[in-house]
Amino acid sequence: MRQHDVQELNRILFSALETSLVGTSGHDLIHRLYHGTIVNQIVCKECKNVSERQEDFLDLTVAVKNVSGLEDALWNMYVEEEIFDYDNLYHCGTCDRLVKAAKSAKLRKLPPFLTISLLRFNFDFVKCERYKDTSCYTFPLRINLKPFCEQSDMDDMEYMYDLFSVIIHKGGCYGGHYHVYIKDVDHLGNWQCQEEISDSAVNLKAPQNEEETDDPLVVLKAILLQEEANQIPVDQLGQKLLIKTGISWNKKYRKQHGPLRKFLRLHPQVFLLSTDESTVSLQRSHFPQVPSDPQSHEQIAHTLASEPPGLRDNISCPHWFDINDSKVQPIKEKDIMQQFQGKESAYMLFYRKATLQRPSEAQANPRYRVPCHLLKEMDAANVLLQTRSYWSSGKETWFSVLRSVCQQDFMCTIPSMEMN
């Protein structure tokens, strides 16, 4: 199997997607989302005639050598002019002679998603060998592209782009390993750094009111009230219950109350399930009344401040994940700065328009707009993984776990049977 540079692979992948979408309603999807336009211009200093050439781009390739950062590189490419004079004159077609001229480039059309490739690999003509430039190269979390664009009369927010992914290369120019930092735009992940888990573990597993923890209605309502729009996928509800109490639903409540989905179904006066039972929210009658006095506001603020960070949906503090082969772990936004330089450093940057807003239905909903046939495959894979997990732990037999999962997720029954 041929191994590609990630930039080359990105272009091959997009080309393959464009080919596969020909003749469908999404035939121009890649072009609309990722293609931009650059215009190169040469202006004659004598007659002011403008000669221009337009070219499309899928990603912008920017220099790293002798450049301090992304904004510096873009300034050199799209603001600075190259002057033709003295021994390097330009032949103007209108003047029909060699004249002084100025050459420049501008971004004519910006795509919704902007891909930037960093030229980390160079060639040393003295040593006649390739090398990787590991010098410091900064890039912002939000960048204003207005100075680099041909048109500057739009609203300022139209030029603002937010970083949402960084591909990182670890190694040298002849080999290495890639991993990626990705921003959790839809708040789908269970984000909690290891040190925060350690700090909050005692409080999570030692609730102040044991009676409240024993009542699943109280615990589940408290979790849903901490969610934006009070809505959450059912599979994530079980995970957050484990984080809050330190004990899973199956261990603490299943014997008395049955499977989680069944429990939610049996309490329609409290919980509102979606039609496909993928998400759950609280009924309006169970929303707390907004306090009118300042003292109550202070009490709520104190309560929220004491909650562990993994249980709060803090949109003002974006969550990032490091995806490294099969290992996925949460990272802090400040960790991105560690990839400015060194043998392990940023190689490709992905920005999205700041004006792009995700619909509220997509927040914390991994099943949002996923085709039904893929959801069925995903559910079947989850059943298999859950079965293997329980079987390997030796806590239950393989067949009893399969039966319980089928009863919970697919509303079907399997005759009782034990496997030795």
HUDAUR-V781810 format. One record per pair of residues at least 24 apart in sequence whose C-alpha atoms are under 10 Angstrom apart, sorted by the first residue. I is the first residue (numbers start at 1). J is the second residue. Records with the same first field share a line. If there is no record, write none. Layout:
I->J ; J
This chain:
5->175 ; 178
6->117 ; 167 ; 168 ; 169 ; 178 ; 347 ; 348
7->59 ; 61 ; 115 ; 116 ; 117 ; 118 ; 167 ; 347 ; 348
10->58 ; 59 ; 115
11->58 ; 59
14->58
30->58
31->56 ; 57 ; 58 ; 111
32->111 ; 112 ; 113
33->58 ; 110 ; 111 ; 112 ; 113 ; 114 ; 352
34->58 ; 59 ; 110 ; 111 ; 112 ; 113 ; 114 ; 115 ; 352
35->59 ; 109 ; 110 ; 111 ; 112 ; 113 ; 114 ; 115
36->60 ; 107 ; 108 ; 109 ; 110 ; 111 ; 112 ; 113 ; 114 ; 115
37->106 ; 107 ; 108 ; 109 ; 110 ; 111
38->78 ; 105 ; 106 ; 107 ; 108 ; 109 ; 110 ; 149 ; 150
39->78 ; 104 ; 105 ; 106 ; 107 ; 108 ; 109 ; 149 ; 150
40->78 ; 103 ; 104 ; 105 ; 106 ; 107 ; 108
41->81 ; 102 ; 103 ; 104 ; 105 ; 106
42->81 ; 82 ; 83 ; 84 ; 90 ; 92 ; 101 ; 102 ; 103 ; 104 ; 105
43->83 ; 90 ; 92 ; 100 ; 101 ; 102 ; 103 ; 104
44->84 ; 90 ; 91 ; 92 ; 93 ; 94 ; 95 ; 98 ; 99 ; 100 ; 101 ; 102 ; 103
45->83 ; 84 ; 90 ; 92 ; 99 ; 100 ; 101 ; 102
46->92 ; 94 ; 95 ; 99 ; 100 ; 101
47->92 ; 94 ; 95 ; 99 ; 101
48->92 ; 94 ; 95 ; 101
49->92 ; 93 ; 94 ; 95 ; 101
50->92 ; 94 ; 101 ; 102 ; 103
51->92 ; 93 ; 103
52->103 ; 104 ; 105
53->105
54->105 ; 106 ; 107 ; 108
55->108
56->108 ; 109
57->109 ; 110 ; 111 ; 114 ; 115
58->111 ; 113 ; 114 ; 115 ; 116
59->111 ; 113 ; 114 ; 115 ; 116 ; 117 ; 348 ; 349 ; 350
60->114 ; 115 ; 116 ; 117 ; 118 ; 348 ; 349
61->115 ; 116 ; 117 ; 118 ; 119 ; 348
62->116 ; 117 ; 118 ; 119 ; 120
63->117 ; 118 ; 119 ; 120 ; 121 ; 122 ; 137
64->117 ; 118 ; 119 ; 120 ; 121 ; 122 ; 133 ; 134 ; 135 ; 136 ; 137 ; 138
65->118 ; 119 ; 120 ; 121 ; 122 ; 132 ; 133 ; 134 ; 135 ; 136 ; 137
66->133 ; 135 ; 136 ; 137
67->135 ; 136 ; 137 ; 138
68->135 ; 136 ; 137 ; 138 ; 139
69->136 ; 137 ; 138 ; 139 ; 140 ; 340
70->116 ; 118 ; 137 ; 138 ; 139 ; 140 ; 143 ; 349
71->137 ; 138 ; 139 ; 140 ; 143 ; 144 ; 145 ; 148
72->137 ; 138 ; 139
73->118 ; 137
74->106 ; 145 ; 147 ; 148
75->145 ; 147 ; 148
76->104 ; 105 ; 148
77->104 ; 105 ; 106 ; 107 ; 148
78->104 ; 105 ; 106 ; 107 ; 147 ; 148 ; 149 ; 150
79->104 ; 105 ; 106 ; 147 ; 148 ; 149
80->104 ; 105 ; 148
81->105
105->148 ; 149 ; 150
106->147 ; 148 ; 149 ; 150 ; 151
107->145 ; 146 ; 147 ; 148 ; 149 ; 150 ; 151
108->148 ; 149 ; 150 ; 151
109->149 ; 150 ; 151
110->145 ; 149 ; 158 ; 159 ; 353
111->351 ; 352 ; 353
112->158 ; 161 ; 351 ; 352 ; 353 ; 354 ; 355 ; 356
113->161 ; 162 ; 163 ; 164 ; 350 ; 351 ; 352 ; 353 ; 356
114->161 ; 162 ; 163 ; 349 ; 350 ; 351 ; 352 ; 353
115->163 ; 165 ; 166 ; 348 ; 349 ; 350 ; 351 ; 352
116->166 ; 347 ; 348 ; 349 ; 350 ; 351
117->167 ; 346 ; 347 ; 348 ; 349 ; 350
118->346 ; 347 ; 348 ; 349
119->347 ; 348
120->169 ; 172 ; 173 ; 345 ; 346 ; 347 ; 348
121->172 ; 173 ; 174 ; 347
122->173
129->173
130->172 ; 173 ; 174
131->172 ; 173 ; 174
132->171 ; 172 ; 173 ; 174 ; 342 ; 343
133->172 ; 173 ; 341 ; 342 ; 343 ; 345
134->172 ; 340 ; 341 ; 342 ; 343 ; 344 ; 345 ; 346
135->340 ; 341 ; 342 ; 343 ; 345
136->337 ; 338 ; 339 ; 340 ; 341 ; 342 ; 345
137->337 ; 339 ; 340 ; 341 ; 342 ; 345 ; 346
138->336 ; 337 ; 338 ; 339 ; 340 ; 341 ; 346
139->163 ; 336 ; 337 ; 339 ; 340 ; 346 ; 349
140->336 ; 337
141->165 ; 333 ; 336 ; 337 ; 351
142->351 ; 352 ; 353 ; 354
143->351 ; 353 ; 354
157->353 ; 354 ; 355
158->353 ; 354 ; 355 ; 356
159->353 ; 354 ; 355
160->351 ; 352 ; 353 ; 354 ; 355
161->350 ; 351 ; 352 ; 353 ; 354 ; 355 ; 356
162->350 ; 351 ; 352 ; 353 ; 354 ; 355 ; 356
163->349 ; 350 ; 351 ; 352 ; 353 ; 354
164->318 ; 320 ; 349 ; 350 ; 351 ; 352
165->320 ; 321 ; 322 ; 336 ; 348 ; 349 ; 350 ; 351 ; 352
166->322 ; 336 ; 339 ; 345 ; 346 ; 347 ; 348 ; 349 ; 350 ; 351
167->322 ; 323 ; 339 ; 345 ; 346 ; 347 ; 348 ; 349 ; 350
168->322 ; 324 ; 339 ; 340 ; 343 ; 344 ; 345 ; 346 ; 347 ; 348 ; 349
169->339 ; 342 ; 343 ; 344 ; 345 ; 346 ; 347 ; 348
170->339 ; 342 ; 343 ; 344 ; 345 ; 346 ; 347
171->342 ; 343 ; 344 ; 345
172->343 ; 344
173->343
176->343 ; 344
177->324 ; 325 ; 344
178->323 ; 324 ; 325 ; 344 ; 345 ; 346 ; 347
179->322 ; 323 ; 324 ; 325 ; 327 ; 344 ; 346
180->321 ; 322 ; 323 ; 324 ; 325 ; 328 ; 346 ; 347 ; 348 ; 349
181->320 ; 321 ; 322 ; 323 ; 324 ; 328 ; 329 ; 330 ; 331 ; 333 ; 335 ; 336 ; 346 ; 349
182->319 ; 320 ; 321 ; 322 ; 323 ; 330 ; 331 ; 350
183->318 ; 319 ; 320 ; 321 ; 322 ; 330 ; 331 ; 333
184->318 ; 319 ; 320 ; 321 ; 330 ; 364
185->315 ; 318 ; 319 ; 320 ; 357 ; 358 ; 362 ; 363 ; 364
186->315 ; 319 ; 358 ; 359 ; 360 ; 361 ; 362 ; 363 ; 364 ; 365 ; 366
187->313 ; 314 ; 315 ; 318 ; 319 ; 320 ; 362 ; 363 ; 364 ; 365 ; 366
188->232 ; 233 ; 236 ; 319 ; 362 ; 363 ; 364 ; 365 ; 366 ; 367
189->236 ; 319 ; 320 ; 321 ; 329 ; 330 ; 364 ; 365 ; 366
190->236 ; 239 ; 240 ; 243 ; 310 ; 311 ; 313 ; 319 ; 321 ; 329 ; 330 ; 364
191->309 ; 310 ; 311 ; 312 ; 313 ; 318 ; 319 ; 320 ; 321 ; 329 ; 330 ; 331 ; 332
192->308 ; 309 ; 310 ; 311 ; 319 ; 329 ; 330 ; 331 ; 332
193->309 ; 310 ; 329 ; 330 ; 331 ; 332
194->329 ; 330 ; 331
196->308 ; 309 ; 310
197->243 ; 308 ; 309 ; 310
199->308
200->243 ; 244 ; 306 ; 307 ; 308 ; 309 ; 310
201->243 ; 244 ; 245 ; 246 ; 308
202->246
203->244 ; 245 ; 246 ; 306 ; 307 ; 308
204->242 ; 243 ; 244 ; 245 ; 246 ; 247 ; 307 ; 308
205->242 ; 243 ; 244 ; 245 ; 246 ; 247
206->244 ; 245 ; 246
207->244 ; 245 ; 246
213->244 ; 245 ; 252
214->245 ; 252 ; 253
215->253
216->241 ; 249 ; 252 ; 253 ; 257 ; 260 ; 263
217->263 ; 264 ; 267 ; 270 ; 271
219->244 ; 245
220->244 ; 264 ; 270 ; 271 ; 282
221->270 ; 271 ; 281 ; 282 ; 286 ; 287
223->311 ; 312
224->271 ; 280 ; 281 ; 282 ; 287
225->281 ; 282 ; 286 ; 287 ; 288
226->304 ; 307 ; 311 ; 312 ; 313
227->281 ; 311 ; 312 ; 313 ; 314 ; 363 ; 364
228->312 ; 313 ; 314 ; 315 ; 360 ; 363 ; 364
229->281 ; 282 ; 360 ; 361 ; 363
230->280 ; 281 ; 282 ; 283 ; 284 ; 287
231->272 ; 273 ; 274 ; 279 ; 280 ; 281 ; 282 ; 361 ; 363 ; 364 ; 365
232->273 ; 278 ; 279 ; 280 ; 281 ; 282 ; 363 ; 364 ; 365 ; 366
233->273 ; 274 ; 277 ; 278 ; 279 ; 280 ; 281 ; 363 ; 364 ; 365 ; 366 ; 367 ; 368
234->260 ; 261 ; 264 ; 273 ; 274 ; 277 ; 278 ; 279 ; 280 ; 281 ; 365
235->260 ; 261 ; 278 ; 279 ; 280 ; 365 ; 366
236->278 ; 279 ; 364 ; 365 ; 366
237->279 ; 280
240->310 ; 311
241->311
243->308 ; 310 ; 311
244->307 ; 308 ; 310 ; 311
258->404 ; 408
259->404 ; 405 ; 407 ; 408 ; 409
260->408 ; 409
261->408 ; 409
262->407 ; 408 ; 409 ; 411
277->409
278->365 ; 366 ; 367 ; 368
279->364 ; 365 ; 366 ; 367
313->364
379->409 ; 410
380->409
383->409
